Amino acid sequence: METKLKMMKAKILLLSILLLFFYSCKKDDVANDYRTKYYGEFNYTTLHNWIFMEDTGGWHNEPFDTTYYSSNITPIDSNRIIIKFKPDDIQEDVYGENILTIHYPILNIDGHLEYPEFPGGGHQGIRDYNFIGYDSLYLCFFYGGMIGGYEQYIVIGQRNRNSKD
């Protein structure tokens, strides 16, 4: 009987040590997510410009509108975040085309954002798409329109220091 009791205690001790070992090896996903320092509420200023070729052959930059909006940068999955810089997810541009005003980029460890699904070619693409430190964001992208022009969006995001995030 005493031998069975010692064996049972040894098994419980071994099981406890194994559980403690495996539990301590499990990484806390939130604590180890490099993206958490980029999360929080941001205030956005979006400059929407219409850039077109003039009759003289030069390019003209015509400011279309400026909007101000606040929203949270949050994760979607293990590498993507949500950046919403206008109140509506889709906005109609000057040509009647739909422009996404909510983006789902991949956030790299260095703060560089990648958005491989973004349309490219012609007058469409991403010119600049990065965090500057943890508290600032600069996005510059453009959508094609007619042959001699395109729409440019410059989004400047600043962390809202008054938020509870």
N, C-alpha and C positions, 0 to 999 in steps of 0.2 A: 504494500500500500504506500509506504513511504517513497519507494522508487517511482511509482506512478505519479505521485504528487510532485517529486523533483523534476520528472520529465515534463509534466504539464507546466510547471513554473518556467522551465527552460524554454519550452515552445512559446509561451506567452512573452517571455523576455525577448526571444529572437524575433517574434512577430512585431513586437513593439519597436525594436531597433530598426527593423526593415521599414516599417511604416514611417518612423521618424526620418529615416534616411531618404525615402522616396518623397515624402512631404517637403523636406528641406530642399530637395533638388528641383521641385516644381517651381518654375518661374512665375512671378506675378505679372501677368500680361500688361496690366495698366501701369505698374511701377516701372516696367522695362520698355515701355513704348516711347521711343524717342519723339514721337509726334505730340505728346501731351503738352509740351511747352509752347506749341503753336496754337493750341485750342483756346477758345474764349470768344468774347464779344468784340467785334471790330466795327468801327465806323468807316463807311466807304464813301468816297467821292468818285463818281464816274463821269468822265469827260467823254462825250460822244461827238466825234468829228466826222464830217463828210469831206473826203479828200478826192479831188477830181482834177483832171487835166484842163487847163485853160486853152483858149483858142491860140494863144501865143506859144504854146508848147510846154509851159511850166506847170507845176502842180500848185493847186490852191487848197488851203486847209480852212474849211468853213466850220466853225463851232456849231453843233446842232443843238445839244442840250447838256446840262450838268445836273446830276441827281445826287442826293445824299440819302444814305440808308444804313441801318445797323442790323447786324445779324451775327449769329454764332458760327464759328468754324468748329466743326465736330467731325469725328471719324464716321466712316461708313463701314469699312472692313479693315483688314490688316494692313493696307497700304494707301487707301484713298480717303480723302476728306471732302467735306462739302463747303464750297464758297458760294454764298448767295449775295450778290451785290446790288440787287434791285428788288422791289417788292414782288413783282411777278416773275415766275420762272421763265416765261417766254415773252419777248417783246417784239412788236412788229417794227422793222426798220423802215427807212425812207422809201425803199423799193417794194414794200409789202411782203418782204421775206421775214421768216421767224428767226429771231436771235435768242440763243439761250443766255439767260442772265443768272443761271445757277450752274456752276461747274463742279465736276467730280474728279479733280486731278489726283495723281499719285504724288505724295510728298516724300521726297528723298531726305536722307539724314542731314544733308547740307542745306536744306531749306529750298532747294530747287524743285520746282513743280513740273511735272510732265503730264501731258494730256494727249495721248496718242490718238484718241478718237476725234480730236478737233480737226475739222476739215482743213485741208492744205492745198496749195497750188493756186496759181493765178493771183488774185487779190485776196486770198484767204490764208490765214495762218497766225502763228504766235510769234511776236517779236521779243517780248520779255515776259517772264512768268516766274517770279521768285518772291520768297520772303526775304526781307532785309532784317537780319536779326530775328528775334521772336515776336517783335511788337509792330512790325511794318510789313506791308505786302504791296507789291507793284506788279500789275498785270497790264500788258499791252498786246492786244490782238486785233485782228481785222477780218472783215467779211467782204467778199466781192460783191459787186453790184453790176453796174454797166461796164462796158469795156474800158472807158477812161476814168473810172473812179471806184472808190470803195469806202466803207465805213470803218473808222478806227475807234476802238474803245480803250481808254486808259483808266484803269481802276486803281485807286490809291487807298489802301486800307491801313488804319491805325488802331491799335488795341485800345479799347475803351477802359481806361484806368478806374472809372467809377463803377464798373460792373462788379457783380459778386463772384465772377468766375475766377 
